[in-house]
Amino acid sequence: MSDEHEEERTQEYSRAFAWTTRRPVAIAMVVAAVAVFGWVSYERLPLNLMPDISYPTLTVRTEYPGTAPEEVENLISRPAEQALGVVGNLVGVSSVSRAGLSDVILEFGWNTNMDQAIQTVRENLDRVGLPEGVQKPLILRYDPTLDPIMRIGLYGSDDMFAMRRVAEEEIKRTLESLSGVAAARVRGGLEEEIWVELKETQLASVGLSISDVNRRLQEENVNLAGGNLIEGQTQYLVRTLNEFRGIEEMSDLVVGHKNGVDIKLRDVGRVVKTHKEREILTRVNGRESVEIDIFKEADANIVAVAQKVRDRLSGTKEQQEYVAKLQAGTLDAQKDGKDLTADQLRQAQAKRAMERRQMTDFLAYSLPEGMQVDLLSDQSKFVQSAIDEVKDSAIIGGILALLIIYIFLENIWHTLIVGVSLPLSVVAAFAPMNLFGVSLNIMSLGGLALGIGMLVDDSIVVLESIFRCREQGDDMVTAAVRGTGEVGGAVLSSTLTTVAVFFPMVFVEGIAGQVFGDMALVVVFSVMASLAAALYLVPMLASRTIQYGEGSAGGALLQADIRKVRAVGRIRAEMAAPRQGVWGAARVYRRCLKVFPSLVFELLWRTLLIVASIACAVLKLVSILVWGTLWPVLKGVEKIVRKRQ
């Protein structure tokens, strides 16, 4: 009964996979669609060093200058803890009170929507009655992805005001307009600030106070909306513009009157143009500089964003070569020929001027004389090198896997069939990665490298079963159907076992879940793709009847045993020959040396055979995918034409 049950189950599996041999066009189209979707998804995947890691903590920082820690705790920390303790999904609340500073730390559960949590915390803080003089609370959130991806240094000038102005008005604004750049932050240099230094004795002599001067400055330095003015069908926006345009205008401000005489600001003090208090000092090559930090958007590709910033900052390779020729005077400019008309001459000059504007349109070229810009750090280079190392390891692992498969299968064509499922499974994994928001990082690519060896297991098992059925006398189609049906259940169960091991890692909470979740998902996606390739693509390729004719060079290359080297056998035979004395051993070694050139020649010949065999196998694969899929279509068109005739 058990044998009958096993035979019935095999027949059911065979019927389930029989359509793969009858529908080669459908299989080929599905494979092509999967490859296209996978490649498009690969182009859209963001590239990062590590998966997105976010700690579910918030810090509410409130400053209350001039207060003791006890007052800060009683007036700020405790009311804030009571108001924020009702926030949903909150795990714990703690506070640290210092002199003039209160920090309330909120710890949330993992997988909490932090954007919604921030909004709830902000709403609850608005209902807290804080004392007068307390600054507005700040909600701080630590996220490793919020670190700058690039640091740019501007140096070369002794005028720190000018460098700060160039960094803010030219470099910062230009770089922030690039796609993928979230913000640019300028640090260092000197920020302009206007100080009004009042003389106490002169203020007292004219009967004025500091508050009077402050009020007059606020009243005279305004920029307010003044409503709108309608004239017919036109509406004009009116603004009140009365801002100070310089130090002299501020010095001439009338701040009071005494005995009918206007008292100006210059009479009771002086206006000084200076800079804000410096908190950061940056240097490049020993010279003081201004630093610009570049931040990328959350879903942007760090490598692509960094490349855009470098091109806009220092120019592309073509722009750099153009500027080098321009500065060296070797630029081949079009000479104005005498045979050109005035219009043609103007067009040629306008074309050269436009070309020059386009080729010199980058920041480093347009900087004021003496200023230089340099890239201090670029996180994308480390990310790219780390990702490239993982990619190279995966590619080398795949090549070694195919080499080992060939050693055991002893057939180029079978090795190529198995090898098709390897890149297809990798490319197919990119589409669900894009759908589930998995980026290309060390962990996800490590999952691909980890699954390289497992991706060909299912294909090997199915192909060996088909080959065994061929040896038992079945034709190609019957062997493909029966061989796949006999091992289909075992292949499915073994793949689901691997999925059952890796997929639960997705539900792990904490840093471990965020770090290893991407790897687990990628392994699951690639293994499931390899299962589909083994059960549907491999039987279709193995059942095709397109093959090289008997006695043809292509068929001989596909069936040739290209692993055995005759020269090695001759050397072994010479070494195993009996030796009599020292002279006998010398003669053996001399004969081995004579065989050595033939060994080298045969190795080169075997290498050429391997290349030719692979070319023949690829040609056969292309024939199956193209002609084998087009032939049923042509037959169908022929039937339709005959019916209409």
Disulfide bonds with the S-S distance in Angstrom:
none
